[in-house]
Amino acid sequence: MNLSFFDQFSSPYLLGIPLILISMTFPALLLPSPSNRWVTDRLSTLQLWLINLITKQLMTPLNKKGHKWALILTSLMVFLLTINLLGLLPYTFTPTTQLSMNLALAFPLWLATLLTGLRNQPSTSLGHLLPEGTPTLLIPALIMIETTSLLIRPLALGVRLTANLTAGHLLIQLISTATVALYSTMPAVSLLTLLILFLLTILEVAVAMIQAYVFVLLLSLYLQENI
């Protein structure tokens, strides 16, 4: 029983092909193709409004040098948002519950922001490791602590996204299993758990959107420190 709860986090296979590849490329098919017409459909208008809103929220804290990252951060936000929401549908697989994938997204982008700071303003970037006014005796220990906190950032990004989505999926499966099991013996309790399941599903939709936003927002804050 315990093993079946975690089976949803293993990528299913079809004819020897891992379906995680299909689940990662499928969101691109849902986006409408660009058109040269003056009047577009409602889906294209909604997509454009959402992308403009996301780009504005991410680029507001950054200066003009950081606006070069608008395409990368906005694309990552739309990618994570679509995958997280599609993962809540029945009989689907959520790639962002895999720590390896989240680290593969977090580590290169974090390293790019770090190298950008070391290239453009090395003194300021290295100065973050030692706050001004630090006592002399605490300098070695503080440098080690700040370096550790700097290097652990990509791991924290990946673990945060994985843990929140994994916990939500497990809660949904546990409550749905209890709802089905109690239906024949205690229908009233089963209806109560069904109501809890409905509220939890709404909460998980919000969590899926918030976690995608937090992931990209933290990357933009790391970028802000280095430009």
N, C-alpha and C positions, 0 to 999 in steps of 0.2 A: 504493500500500500504506500509506504514511504517512498519507494523507488518510483512509483507511477506519478507522484507529485512533481518530481524533478525531470521526468521524461519530456515535459514540454519545453525544457531549456536545451535539449539536444537537437541538433539540426537533423530533420528527417531526410531520407534518401529516396530517390526515384530513379530506377535503372542505374544505380551506382553513382548518380549525380547528386551532390548535396543541394538541397533546396534553399539553403541560405543564399546562394548566388541569385536565384530567381527572386527571393524576397527582398534582396537589396536593389535589384534592377527594376522591379515592378513599379515602385513609386514614380519613376520617370515616365511611365506610360500614362499615368493619371493626369499629368500636366498638359494643358492644351498647347498645341504648337503655335508659334507666333504667326501673325497674319498682317498683311499690308492694308487691310480694310480700315476705314475710319470708325465704323460701328462694329464692335465685336459682341460676342455673346456674354451672358452674365458670368459664366465660369472664368473667362479670361479677365473680365473686369474685377472679379473678386480676387483672383490670383494676383493681379497687378497691385490692387490695394493692399493685400497682405504683405507682399514683398516690399512695397514702399514703407509700410509701417515697421516691419522688422528692420529694414536698413536704417531708418531714422532712429530707432531706439538704440541700435548698436553703434552707430557712428556719431551720435550726439556727444559722448564724452571724449572723443578722439579729436586730435587736430587734423590738419589737412594731410600730413604725412600718413596718418593712419587710415585715411579714406581709400588708399590703394588696396586695403584688405577687405573692402566692402563686398566684392564678389565672392571671395572665399568664405567669409563669415556668414553672409546671407545664404549662400548655397548650402553650407553645413547646417544652418538652422532649419531650412526647409527640408533637408534630407532627414535629419534626426526627428523633426516633428512628424513627418509623414510616416516614417518607419515605426515610431512609438505608437501612433494612433492606429495604424494597420495591425500592429501586434495585439490589439485588444479585440479584434474580430475573432470569432470561433474558427477553429481549425487552421490557424495561422501560426507563424513562427516569428519571434521578435529578435532580430540580430543584435540589438543593443543590450540584450541580457547576457551577452557573451563579453567577459572581461577582456579577452584578447582583441576583439574588434574595437572596443572603446579605447583601449590603450593605443591601438594602431591609429586611431583618430587624434587622440590627445597628445601623444609624445611628439610626433613631427611638428605639429602646430605650436606646441609650447617651445620646442627647440628653435623653431624659426623666429619666434618672438624674442627669445634669449639672444640668439645670434644677431638679430637686428639691433638690439640694444648695445651689444658688445662692439658692433661695427660702427654705429653712428655716434654713440656717446659712451665709450668704455669707462670713463671715470665715474659717471653718474650711475651706471649699471652696477659696477663693483662697489660703489658707495652704499648701495642698499644692504650690503652684507655687514656693514659696521655703522650703526646710527651715530650721529654726532653727539659728543659729550659722554661717550662710554668710558667708565673708569679703566685705567690701564690693566688692572688685574683681570678684568672680565673680557678683555679683547679676544684672547684665543678661544675661550669657551663660546662667546657670542658669535664669532665668525663661524664656528662649527655648527652652531644651532641654526643660524640663518642660511648657511649653505645646505644643511639637511632639509630645512623647510622649503628652500628653492627647488631642490632636486625631487622632492616628493610631490610637487604640484601635479605633474601628469598622472601619477598614480592616484592621487585624490580625485582628479577629474573622472578617471575611468571607474574607480570603485564607487563613487557617489552615484553615477548614472546606473551602473549595474545593480547596486544594492537596492535602490529605490524601485526600479522596475521589477526586479526579481521578487521583492517582498510583496508588491502589489499583485503580481500574477499568482503567487502562492496563496495569498489571502482569498483571492477570487475563486481559485480552485477548491480550497478547503471549504469555504462557505457554500459553494455550489454543490459539492459532494454531500455536505450535511443537509442541504435542502432536499436533494433527491432521496437520501436515506431516511429522512424523517417524514416524508410525504405519506407513506402507507401507515405509519404508526401514530404519528402526532401531526395531523394536518394544520392545526392552528400554529404550532411552533414552526412548521415548515413555511407557512405564509410569512411569519415574522422574519425568518432567515432569508426568505426571498426578497422582502423589503430591504433588509440590510445589504443583500447582494446588489440590489439596484442602486442604492445610495453609494456603495463602495465602487461600483462601476463608474458612476459619475465622478467620484473622487479620483479614480485612476485616470480618467480622461484628462482631468486637470493636472494631475501629477505628470503624465506623459508630456503635456505641453510645457509645464513649468521646468521640468528637468532638461528638456531640449534648450529652453531659453537660458537656464542657469549655466549649462555647459558652454554655450557660445559667449555668454556675457562674461564669464570668468576669463575666457581666452582674450576677449577684448580688453579686459582690465589688465591682464598680463602684458598685452601689447601697449597699453597706455603707459605703463611703467618704463617701457624701453624705447619710446619715441619722443 
